[in-house]
Amino acid sequence: MDDVVKSLSKKLNPLKDGPVERPTREEAEEAVRTLIRWAGDDPRREGLLDTPKRVTKAFKELYSGYKDDPREVLDKIFAEVEGYDDIVLVRDIPFYSHCEHHMVPFYGMAHIGYYPSKGVVGLSKLARLVEVYARRLQTQETMTAQIALALQESLEPRGVAVMVEAEHMCMSMRGVQKAGAVTLTTQFLGAFRDDPAEQVRFLTLLRQGKA
């Protein structure tokens, strides 16, 4: 593992004191009622009576990535690929996530490429990997790096390239309210980081066939 990957791993996998102590469902529902009152409404009125239950149920789905381990997603590697060692690229993987600063959605597309060495993973696993990290409170920059690092640590490929394009509702719905602005982030490791020509190839393949 080179110095770049080691540094990235240290930043993205900080030591923790232990698992977060989760409140009970009842406590979570009461927190929702408090927020409803903070917004200026009455959680006792008919239309809002079941909202706390719906919100806590939705949270289990929206933030399901916390219970998933990316190593398990990438644990099955197909080594017999008839000597194939060129780029594997899956583009336009849709995702929905939530900004950790305002808990407002951001959404878009992720693109993943890598040069296999030990073997390849099923293509659906790359989409699943995106889901693991998207369904957490996130920043786009961190999510991009996490996807790349998980691939590097599990597959040990010759290179990894990840690009994420997203629109952030915290910028569209609030603040400056500039709808349609797209944020683009990239993370290159291995051959893609060492050779700018490989980055150009990755970006060129992403744009092929697009208007």
N, C-alpha and C positions, 0 to 999 in steps of 0.2 A: 504494500500500500504506500503510494507516494505521499509527499508532504502535503500536497493540496488536499488529497482525500482525507488524510489524518486530521488536518485542520478543520475541514468541513464536518467530519464526523464528530469532532469535539464540540463544535458550535451547535450542531443540530441534535445531538444526543447528550445533553447535559446530565450530570448526575442528579438524581432526585432522592429526596429523603424517604420516599415511599409512595404508594398509590394515593391519589386524592381521595379524601373522605367524602363520599357522596351523601347528600341529604336524602331523606325519605321522599317518596312521591308526594305525600301530604305536605311536607315542607316546601317542595318545589311548587306545588299548586298554590300554596299560600303566597309564595313570592310573586307568582303571576298576578294574583289578586292585588297585591301591593302595587305592582307596576300599572295595572289598570287604573287604580285610584290616582297614581302619580300622573297618568295621562289625562285625568280629569273626568273619568267616567265611573259608573257605579257597577262593581262586579256582581251586585245582587240583582240587577235587572235581567229580564228574561233572556235576552239575546246573548248575554255574557255569562250566564250561570255555568255552562259547561265548557267555557273557553279555557279555564285552567287545565282541565283534563285533556283537552285537545292539544294545547300547547306542549304539555309535558310528553304526550304521546308523539307529537311531531319532533320534539327534541331528540328522542331516542333514535329516530330515523335520520334526521339532519346531521347528528353528531355521532353516527354509528362507527366512524373511523377510529374512535378512541379504543374500541374493543378489538380492533383488527391488527394483526401483526404483519407488516409487509414481507417479512422473511418467510412466513407461511404461504403468502401469495406466490412467491417466487421460488418455492422449494422444489418444484419439479422441473428439472432441466433435461432437454432432449439433446444428448451428446452426438447421436448419429444423424448428421445433417449432410452426409455425402461430401465432406470437405468444404462446405460453404463457409466463407469467412468474410464476405462483403457486408455492406451495411444492411441492417434490418430497420425499417422505418414504418411506424404507424402514426398517421397524422389525423387531425380533426377528431380527437377524442373529446366529446363534450363533457363538461363538469359544472357543478354548482357548489359553491362554498360560501363561507361567511367570514367577513372581515373581523379579526379579533379586536379591533379598536372600537367599532360601533355595533358589531353583531348584525350588520346589514349584508345582504347577499352580494357576491361577485360571481360572475359566470363567464364561460367562454370555451376555448378549445386548447387542448394540450397536444403537443407533438413530441414523439420520442423516437430516437434513433440510437443504435449501438452497433459496434463491430464485435461479433461473437468470438470467443476463444474456447471456453469450455463447452459451449453448446448454446442452445436457444431455449426460450420459454414460449409457451403457447401465446399467440397474439392477444387473446382475450385477457391474459394475465396483466398485460401492460395497461389495459383499460381499468382493470380491477385495482392495480397499484395507484392509479390516479384517484380513484374513488376513496381509497384508504386515507389518503392525505387531504383530499378535498372536503371530506365529511368530518372536519375538525374546525375549530376556530383557527383562522389562518391569516397569514399575509401571503400575497402572491409570490414574493421573492423567496420566502422560506419554503413554500410548497414546491416551487421549481427545483430548488436545491435538494430537498428531501427525496424527490422522485429520482433524481440523478444519482444521489448517494446510495439509495436502496438498490438500484440496479448495479452499481459498481461493486458494492459489497457482496451481493448475492451471486452475480454472474461472472464477476472478474473479467469483463470484456476488455478489448483493446482500447475502447473509447465509448463515451456516452454523450449524447446531445439531447437536451430537453429545451423546448420552447413552450411558453404559456402565453396566450393572448386572452385578455379578459376585460369586461366592462364592470366597473365598480359602482354599485348603487349608492355607496356613501359619497360618491362624487356626482352621481346623476340626480339623486333624490334630495340631497341635503347639501350644505356647504355652498360650493360654487354652482351646483346644479347644471352641470355641462353634460347632458345626455349624449351618448354615442362615442365619447372619448374611450379609446382602447389602450390599455397598458400592456406592454410586451416585455417579458423577462426571459433570459436564457441562462443555461448552465452547461458548460462544456468540461468534460473530464477526459483524461488520457489522450488518445490520438487527436480528438477534436480540439482539445485545449492547446496541444503542442503545435498543431499545423493549421494555420489560418485557411489554407486551401480546403481542408476538410470541413471547416465551418461553412465556407462558401458552398461546398457540395451539398451539405445538409440543407442549407437555406434554399438552394436552387431546387432541390427535390421537393421541398415543401410547396414551392410556388408553381411547380409544373401542373398544367391543366387548369390553373385558376385564372380567372379574368384579371 
